[in-house]
Amino acid sequence: MGVMVGIDLGTTFSAVAVVDRSGRPEIVPNREGQRITPSVVFFQGDAALVGAVAKRSAAVAPLDTVQFVKRAMGDPAWRFETSSGLQFRPEEISAVILRRLKEDAEEFLGEQVTDAVITVPAYFDDSARRATQDAGTIAGLTVHRVLNEPTAAALAYGAGRPTVGTVLVYDLGGGTFDVTVMRIADGDFETLGTTGDRNLGGFEWDNALMRLINERFRSAGGSDLLDDDRTEADLRDRAEWAKHALSMMPAARVVISAGGMSQTIEITRTDFEDVTSHLVSRTRDLAEMLIEDIGLVWSDIDRVLLAGGSTRMPAVRSMVATMSRRVAESAVNPDEIVALGAAVQARVLAADSNGDVRPEVNGTPITVRDVTSQGLGTLAQIEGTTRLENVVIVPPNTRIPAAGTNLFQTVVDNQTNLRVQVTQGDDHDADYVKVIGERTLTIPPYDAGAMVSVSFAYDFDQTVSIEVTDLTANRPLGTFEVSDVANMTPAEKDDATHKIRALEVS
């Protein structure tokens, strides 16, 4: 085994970290000497540029520049096509980014990087988690754990501190939002509950600001900036700058030039906060819902920890302080805290693998106890109807590794097939959950009412395995892992590995 690193594969920025010889996690700078790398890829023939140079190419070559790919992880229909006709799946784009991070870390550390812990939003479903693992494999990494981002943030925060108490981690990144409550006592990190929205992040704030600037440009007689790829890319770049500026200043001016017209548009912080207040409220609602769902009140929360670069926005910090009635902490850089925590988890796993003593906090070896982010179940026919309902077998916020069993019965005489459809989601209505895999099993032609048991399990990466047992004959009918149609087949992963390996990545 070479060096095992922790990687925050972010929507807008990514980072790598490793635990140094003194036992402290540290960020590994990239080849430009920067501590974070933009998660942007610019394709040029057989070459792929990653990072700051690629990001600067978005406005001048939008058809060959791809960003925010993390939001497409696990989507089987998503493809990025370059101007030369090359197509890439989300896993392949992410693999290009991971390969660049891997090579940068090897250059800095002077050692081969072969193994990794990669973080994901806590609310990622099975297909997105597997897609992240696949991306790591394609990039040449052995992925030992897919770790929830808020858990990683708490690890980085608590790894150097004695007993901390009950902590709420508010994690608002570039593309996703998670909120997690953990109990930290020396080296014991126990997740009590988590929820989130994988499509709520700084990207939504950017979009709202883009619409505002576009409206003002059009009102001044300008063209619609969203109708053209180049002007839209330029608008996004200027909106991102304005958003960052408004975190430090009460107003920002952006210069927009398009269609032969140039206009200076002033945006105040109040303007920005007005058009994004519903987004801030959405994060507040999710946080308060989680507190209620796990049976706590705000007075039970000892500390609030901020993670993710979008928590720098004043409106976010003000809301969190008002909601929790305490000042949120960000002693660790919110852009780096997730990667640092991933490095701590990597060090724990490396110690277990090598037979070494785990890192300790106040004499207690570090132990991470996480929970499921979404319910796991199966579809079953409602008695006396042809309608299906979702039966949750492993509820959300169950400690992992998790397992659950439920009993079902055949619905007609001489039924010879049993269709097991695996779902993720918490709703009983089949229309509001996602079928992540299925298997049809053969059973003897029993009369209606013959009993079978279906047992589901989550492992530490929150991937799913199923066992079905014929209770009449007391024998197993089948054991299988979910093979989500959204994910790559082994042959597709092999092809993608050769494809990405053939690219010149810089």
Secondary structure by P-SEA (a helix, b strand, c coil): ccbbbbbcccccccbbbbbccccbbbbbbccccccccccbbbbcccbbbccaaaaaaccccccccccccccccccccbbbbccccccccaaaaaaaaaaaaaaaaaaaacccccbbbbbccccccaaaaaaaaaaaaaacccccccccaaaaaaaaaccccccccbbbbbcccccbbbbbbbbbcccbbbbccccccccccaaaaaaaaaaaaaaaaaaaccccccccaaaaaaaaaaaaaaaaaaacccbbbbbbbcccbbbbbbbcaaaaaaacaaaaaaaaaaaaaaaaaaccccccccbbbbcccccccaaaaaaaaaaacbbbbcccccccaaaaaaaaaaaaaaaaaacccccccccccbbbbbbbcbbbbbbbccccccbbbbbbcccccccccccccbbbbbccccccbbbbbbbbcccccccccccccbbbbbbccccccbbbbbbbbccccccbbbbbbccccccccccccccccccccaaaaaaaaaaaaacccc
